[in-house]
Amino acid sequence: AEYRVALDMPSLRARALLGLARLDIDGGRPQAALARLREAAATDRTDARLQADVGYQTYLLGDVPRAIDHLALAARLAPSDAQVWGLHGALLL
């Protein structure tokens, strides 16, 4: 219920969408999760973690080229994030 309220608050919208996406993942709704993650990433294009989450979920759904694009963006946004670079590098292999 708190996520739904936060959706109407611009400063919390991206985090609310992330929380709802995690609930979708836990509930076995990966496509719905990806849609929410994409919306969250569009809401805050400077958040490397959100871009990485979109990339990872995209990878899990089988779209490796698009996943690589999101992870490359995440790596540019957070050049010191070893986890992002590791995942990005693994998908390039």
Buried (B, 14 or more C-beta within 10 A) or exposed (E): EEBEEBBEEEEBBBBBBBBBBBBBBEEEBBEBBBBBBBBBBEBBEEBBBBBBBBBBBBBEBEBEEBBBBBBBBBBEBBEEBEEBBEBBEEBEE
